[in-house]
Amino acid sequence: MNSELESLPAEIVDLPLIRIASDLSLMAWEQILAWRPLLGASLDASVVDTKTSPNDLVTRADAQIEALVRGYLNRVRPHDLMVGEEGSEALDPVEVFPTDFLLKLHAFDSESGRLLELGDERQSNGAAGADDGPRLEWHVDPIDGTVNYVRSIEHHAFSVGVCEVADEEDAGLGLGVWRIGLVASPGLDATWLAAAGRGAFRVDGRLADYRESSSAVPARRLRGTPPGLSGRLLATGFAYALSSRGVQLAKLEDLMTGYDDIRRCGSAALDLCMVAEGRVNGYAERGLGIYDYAGGAVIVEEAGLKVSRGGSGGPTAAADTQDEVDRLIAAI
């Protein structure tokens, strides 16, 4: 694919927002692995519930991870806004995880035994209070690809995208400048991340696993599909609601103009990461929440490609040119 093996730049590793996102993904990764054996082959109703249809699954793992993320951000970025899918009440990570795990978190202070506030890269001092910079929105999907997760299909991931609050009246709508994106997949044992103006990268495993290493973090710089690669693939997804599916299928032929085949992996976040890596040439889907595409869209843009964010429920698309993005938006 169109990626180069190099070291993750220190200017990205040292960004406080990336450190926070790394902490969030570490907690999510830990809980995704811990919950999976408890789900069981029968998809027990005690740990799995349904939302809009039997295939639109939400697990207690989803809710718990979102609660931990909310609890973490309440301590570390108390003036920011978190937008999640489940609406879970905050849960303090210090009350859930053992000390040896908490010591892996950038925000954990061993002396006080609590999480400390962290600022961001636009402040003169990365350790400054979280209220010294612009207010941010954290758009979080605890497990993107829940259906895959409960069926032991590896295409599921934790996703977070961070943007500035454009206007308090529109807070939570993802309308501000996007700052970072991170997608972490335990099933694929990989983390994708990007920061505005600093590029997009893929790291094997968890970013936190390299924290104690004295050597640089090995990573692949992402630049989309390499020139001359034969064939064109389009990633997409379909609504769970039967009433919407007929309309989507009727548009499929037009949507696939210029493509040889489609891929449907079941995770919008991972679809977008595949565009950034060049594994697929384009992506289009309607009906997403902002948290579904928030992290992946930043990664696509920083890979040098084009993306159109659909807001809550609108059409979202990504491709190598703006013309193709516009065509996909019109077709979807």
Buried (B, 14 or more C-beta within 10 A) or exposed (E): BBBEEBEBBEEBBEBBBBBBBBBBBBBBBBBBEEBBEEBEEEBEEEBBEEEEEEEBBBBBBBBBBBBBBBBBBBBBBEBBBBBBBBEBEBBBBBEBBEEEBBEBBBBBEEEEEBBBBBBBBEBEEBEBBBEBBBBBBBBBBBBBBBBBBBBEBBBBBBBBBBBBBBEEEEBBBBBBEBBBBBBBBBBBEBBBBBBBEBBBBBBBEBBBBBBEEEEEBBBBBBBBBEEEEEEBBBBBBBBBEEEBEEEBEEBBEEBBEEBEEBBEBBBBBBBBBBBBBBBBBBBBBBBBBBBBBBBBBBBBBBBBBBBBBBBBEBBBBBBBEEEBBBBBBEBB
